[in-house]
Amino acid sequence: MRKTRFGATMAASAVIALALTACGDGEAEQDAEASTKDSISWMTMLHTATTPETDGVVEAALEEHTGLSIEFQWVPDASRDEKINAALASDSLADVVSLTSINNTTVRQAMSQGQFWEVEEYLAEFPNLAEIPETTIDVARVDGGLYGVPYQKPQARYGVLVRQDWLDNLGLEVPHTIEDLTEVAKAFTENDPDGNGVADTVGFYDREESYAVGFRSLAGYFGAGQYFSVTEDDEVVPSFTTDEFKDAMEWYRGVYENGWVNQEFVTVQKQVQKDGIAQGKGGIVVSGLFEAKNFQEAARAADPSTPQEWALINDMTFEDVPRRILTDTNGGMGGWLAIPKSSVETEADLKVVLGFINDLMDEEAFDLMTNGIEGTHYELDADGVVTILDEAVWEQEVQPFGSSRPSEVVKAFKSSNPYTNLANELMKENDEFMVANPAQALTSETYNAQWSLIDQQVMDAYNQYITGQIDMAGFEDVVEGLRGQGVDAVIEELTAAYAETQG
């Protein structure tokens, strides 16, 4: 049985097509024929060890909901670029292609060259697609065009996590400014916040990706941009060239010199950082707000009697800089659900595919792709908390679909963990203050060819500066030396591309 609304849509398409055919338009006859499309092929990424069973219960339920037969073509995420590039080269693409590597040069070139439908003008015709935030659409464009429905993610998930029990032990308030956060870092290092009589704690607990992750988020509070910034003269420049970024560096170097951050952070891997936090080595972490739950659970696994509690802070500010938070999710955009013109040849077909994507953003479809079927895969208690009935069955039959959801923000399921619920609320609040990368939607050939090497050298200079091996003049010398190695060319190309998008 197909959904009634699908039949209504097809009937409406047929009426329009017949009217056009009456005018003797051969192309209209083609549209009339295409409007009978009743199946979708979908090349999508697989993040699990096994694929779900073809025609399994979740797939069947999605077909029932959308009114279309679905052929999933699962691509292991580890080989996504290789598979996508090969499919693009051979033009052997499905009706829908999940493109989740947003910086893949081959993908972006295919979009700019017209290999996929430009969909922005059609979004308003579909209720769920019409609700995609303009900020997400802005960063999903490539050279001014929207060549796929953007995957929606929370727009900014980061904040500052501070040990609440340590604050209580020292009689301190939750900090909401960089100035107060600095004092907390000092107290956590010098005033024995865990009360064990040993100087074995620090304030900030950072890791080797500091330049790209924790520090970058902190620099955003100072006014630095997300990778790039636009100057008052509409020039697109790397954030590391701006005064705001360097002000943040000077502050963080002071934190390091005073011993208020773990001194070996440049060699600390992510898992080591998590273990150290669980063991109570540090009390301030710049991370995803959702990590508070994970930190506490790890601490309890090591010591069931741990007093570890966290304050989740999403409104940190510095001096007179307005509240802001740099995106950690590409502005809430995890890639595109792109529609190839070679597979979907007519506008009528295109609208059927867009309707399919729209239907996957309904709450019912979101539930199916997240939790599965109630009573089979999960149950809800009186408070609306989801409990998975059989983890192994859920992992096989449901979990693979989760990464293919067109939107992660359709709804937030209530959790039995209060940190999860609070994190969801605070991440939603972040939307209003999110700062995206203004260069994300732009193309620079020099950036594509050289930026990874440039950024690596800047990161090395950042680490050297923070740890006292060079001074600010030394850092600026590194940046100045890179200008002739591609930085200036990137600025010129991105600025020109930005100017074109501004009309």
N, C-alpha and C positions, 0 to 999 in steps of 0.2 A: 504494500500500500504506500502510495506517495502522499506527501503532505498536500493539503488542500491549497495552501498559499502558493505552492509550486505550480499547481495546475492553473491557478488564477493568473500567475505571472505569465505562463506560457500562452494562455488564452489571449491576454492583453497583447503579447508580442505578436501573436498570429494576426490579430485584428489590424495592428499597425502595419505588419508586413503585407497583408492583403490589400490594404489601402494603397500602399506604395506600389504594389504589383499592378494595380488597376491603372496606374499612370504609365505602365509600360517600361518601367525601369528594370533593366537586367540585374543590376546590383541589388535591387530590392527583392528580386526573386531569390537571390542567393541568401539574403538575410532571412527571408521567410523559411527557407530550408534549414538554416542554421539554428533557428529559434526552437527547434525540437530537441536540442541537446539535453540528454538526460543522464550523462555520466561525466565524471571528473577523474583525470589522472593527476597524481600529486607526487612530485619528487621532494621528499622532506628528510630532514636530518634525524639520525638515530643516535641517541646518547646512552643507550643501554646495551647489554651484552647480546641480547636476543631480540628478534622482531616478534611483534604480536602475531597471532595466528590470522591468516587471511580469512576474511568473513567471520572473524571472531565476534564476541558479544558487543564489544565497544564499537567496532567498525559497523556492525549491523545497526546499532542504535544511532550512530551518526548518520548513516544512510537514511534511516527512518526520519530523523529530525530534519535533514536538509532536503529530502526528496530526490536525492541523486545517488546513483551508484558511484562508489569511490574505489579507485585503484591506487593504493599506496605503493610508491617506489622508495623504499627506505635506503638511505645513504649513510653509512657509518660516519659520524662527525669527524673522526680522525683523518678520513680521506676526502673530506667534503670539497676542498679546493681542487684537488686532482680530478674528482668526478665531475664537478660543475664545469671546470675549464674544458674537459674533454667533451662534455655534452654541448657546451656552447660552440666549440669548434666544429662539431659534426651536425649541429642544429637538430639534435635528437632530444628534445625537451618535452616534458609533460605539460599538461594544461596549466598547472600551477607549479612553480619552482620556489622552494624555500632558499633564499639567498641570505645567509646569516653571517657571512664574512664581509663586513661593510667596506673594508679597505682593499678588497680584492680588485686589483687593477683591471683584470680581464672582465670581471663583472661590470665594473663601472664604465669601461669602454663599450661593452655591449649595450648598456643602457643608453649612453650618449649617442650611439650609432643607430638607435631605433629598433633594436631587436625585441624590445618588450613594449607592451602597451603603456601609454601615459594615462594614468587613471584619475588624476586629481579632479577633473571636471565631472566625473561620474559619482564621486563619493556621496554627494548630497542626496542621491536617489535612494540610498540605503540607510536605514535608521542607525545602525551601529557604526557603519563606516563614517557617517556624518558627524559622529561624536568624537572622532579622533582629534586630540588637541592640536591646535595650530602650531604650537611649539614643536610637537613631534613631527608634523608634516614638514615644517621648515628645515629640520635637520635631516629629513629623509630624502629631500630632493637631491638630484645629481645634475649639476649645471643648469639648474632652474626647472627641471622636470621631475615629476613624481612617477617613477617607473615601476610601481608595485605598491601594494598595501603595506604600510609599515607594521612590523611586529611591535606591539606595544608592551613596554615594561614600565615599572615605577620610574619616574623621571630622575629622582635623586634619592639614593638609599642611605647615604652616608650621614654621619654625625659624630659626636664625641661621646665615648662611653667612659664613665668615671666610677670607681669603686665607691658605692654608697656607704658600705659598712666602714670603710676607712674614713670617709668624710665624717660619719657619726662619731667614730672613735676620737677624732681630733677636734670635734666641735665646729666643723666647717660647713658652709652652705654650698649647695650645688652651684658651680660656676656657670655663668652665661656670657662672659666676655673673655677675650684672650688675656687681658690683664689679670683677672681672677683665676683663670686656668693656670697661668704661670705660677701664681702663689700656691695653688694646690699642688702643682708638680714639685715645687720646692718642699712643701710640707710632707708630701708622700715619700720624698727621698730622705729628709733629714729628721723627721719627728716620729719615727717608729710607728707607722699607722696600724700595723698588725699586732703591736704590743708584745712582741716576742723578745724584746731587749737586744736584738741583733740588727745591725745596719745592712739589711739584705733586700731592701725595696728601692725602687725608683719611681718617678712620676710617670713619664711617657715610656711605653714599651713598643719600640718601632722595629722594623725589619728592613731587609735589603732593598725592597721596592719602595722605600721611603719617597724618593724623588717622584715616582709615578703614581703613588697611592696616598699614603698617610700625609706626607708633607704637602703634596699637591692640594689635597682637600683643605688643609690648614691655610695654605697660601690664598685660597679662595676667600677666606674671611678678611684678608688684608686688601682684597680688591683685585687679585690676580685672576686672569682668565683661565678657561679650561683649554690648555694647550696653546691656544691662540687668543689674541685680543684684537679689537678694532679700535684704533686711535680716534681722536677727535677729527683728524684729517681723513678718516675712512681708509686708513692703511691697515692691512691685516699683518700683524707681527706676532712672532712667537712670544708666549708669556714670559719666558725666561729672560727676555730683553727688557722687560718693564720694571719700573721702580717698585711697583707693588709686590712683585715676585721677589725682588732683591731685598725689600724691607722684611718680608717673611723669612728669608734666608738669614738675615742678620739676627732676627729674634731667635730663630731656632738654633743658630750657632751659640747664642748666649745660653740657651737651655742646655746644650751639649757641654759647653765649657764648665757649667756649674754642676754637671753630673746628674741632671734631672731627667735624663733619658739614658737608656742602656747604651753604654759606650761602644759596644761591639755591634751595633745595629746593622752596619753595612755588610755584615756576613751572616745575619740571622735569616734563615729561611722561614717561610710562612708557617709551616707546621711547628717549628721550634718556637716561633712567637706565640702560637696558640698554647703550646705546652707551658711556656713560661708564664703566661697569663693565668692559666689554670692553677699553676703552682704558687701564685701570689707574688711573683717577682716585680710586677708593675701594676699601676692603678689607673692609667689613662691610656685608652686605645682609640685611635681615629680609624673608624671602620664602618661597615654596614651596621645600621641600627639593629638589624635582626641577629647580629652576632652575640648580643648579650645573653640570649638563651643558650647558645652553643658554648660560650665561655663558662657559664654557670654549670651546665650539665657536665662539661669536662672536669671542672673542679670537683663536683660531687662524685664523679666516677673515681677520682683519685682519693678523695677524702669525703665520705658521706656527711661528716659533721662540719664541713667548711661553712664559714659565715658569709661567703662571698655573695654580695648583692651589688646591683649596678644602677646607676642613674643614666638615663638615655637623654642626650641633649641634642636638639636639632636647631637651636636658635642662637648659636654662638656668634658674637659680633666682635669687631675691633674698632675702637675709637669711634669716628663718625662715619665709618663705612656702612651703608645700609645692609640689612640682613640679606644674605645670599648663601647659596650652597652649589658648588660645582657638581654637575652630573657625573655619575659613575657608570651610566648606562647609555651613553651616546644620546643624551637628551630624551630618554625613554624609548629609544628605537633600537631594536635588536636585529634589524635586517629587513628584508622585503619578501612578501608573497608576490612574486613577479609572474606575469602572464605573457608568455611568448607569442608573438604574432604568427610564428610558423605553426603553432599548435592550435591557437584560437584565432581563426582567420577573419571573423566578422564581429561587428559591434554587438550584434544580438548574442553571439556566443560569449563575448566579453562580459555582458551584463549577467548572463547565467552564472559565470564563474565568480563575478563579484558578489552576486547574491549568495552563492555558496559560502564564500569567506565571511560575508555578513552574518549568515546563519550560525557559523561556528563561534561567533561572538555573543550569541544568546546565552543566558545563564544555564539553560538546560545542557547545551553542548559543552560549555565550560565545566560544568559538574562532571559530565561524562569523561572528558579528557583529563580531569584532575583527580577525581576520586573513583570513577567508574559508575557502577549501577548500585543504587541503594538496595541493601538487603543481600546483594551478591558480593560486592567488594567492600562496602562500608556501611556504617550505621551512624545515626545522629542521636545524641542524648537530648534530654529535656532543654539543655542550654544551647543546643545547636552545634555542639562540638563533634567533629568528625573522628570516628575510630575505624581504622582499617581492620577488616575481619580476618584476613589471611594475607600476611605480608608477601609471601611467595607468589600467591595467585595475583595479587595486585601488581607486583613487579613485572610479571609476565604479560598480563592482559591489559593493564592500564598505563603504567609508568611511561612506556615509550611515546604515548600520545602527548604527554605533558609539555615537552619542548616544542611541539608543533602548534600549540594554542596561539591563534593570531593575537591574543591579548592576554597578558598576565594580570590585568587590573580590572577584569570584569566584576569580580567580587573578592572579598577577603573572608576566608572561612575562619570562624571563631576557633580559638585554640584553648586548650586547658592550661597553657603556659601564659601568664600575664605579660611577660616580656614580648612574646610574639604579637599579642594584641596591641600593646602599646607601640611597638615598632611599626606595625601596619598603619596606625593612626598618624604617627610622626612622619613616616615616609609620604603619606598622602599630603600632609601639610607642606612638605618640602616642594611640592609642585609649584606653589606660588612664588618661590624664591630661587628656583632652579636657574643656573647659568650654564648654557650649552657652548659647544665649540663652534665659533662662527665660520670656521674653515671646513667643517665636516661635509658640507654640501658642495664644496668647491673642488676644482681639479687643478693640480699643479704637476706637470711632468717631472720637474726637478724633485718635488716632494716624493713622488712615487719611487724615483730612482735612488735618492740619496738620504732621505730623512732618517731612516733607522740608524745609519752610521753617525749622522749629526747628533741625534738625540742621545746616543750612547756616550758620545764624548762630553756632552753637556751634563749627563748624569754623573759621569766620572768626576767632572769638575765640581759638581754639587757636593758629592761625597767628600772630596778633598777639602772643600771650603768648610763644610759643617764640622769636620773633624780636625780643623786647624792646620792642615797641610799647606794651604794657600790662603791668601787674604782676598777681599772682594776685588781688588785690582787684578789679582791673578785669575779669578773667575771671569771677569770682564774681558781679560786678554784672550782667554779661551774662546769666548763668544765672538770677539772681534776677529780672531783668526779664522773662525768658521764662516764668516760672511762671504768670503771669496770662494768657499768650498760648497756653496749652495744655499746658504741662509738668505742672502740678498736676492738670489734668483727666485726662491720660494716666496719671499715677501712680494716681489714684483708680480709674479704670476697669480698668487692668491688675491692680491689687491685688485688686479685687472679683472679676475673672475668675479670678485665681490661687486665691483662696480657694475658689471653687466647684470647681475641679479637685482641691483637696485634701480635698474631702468635708466 
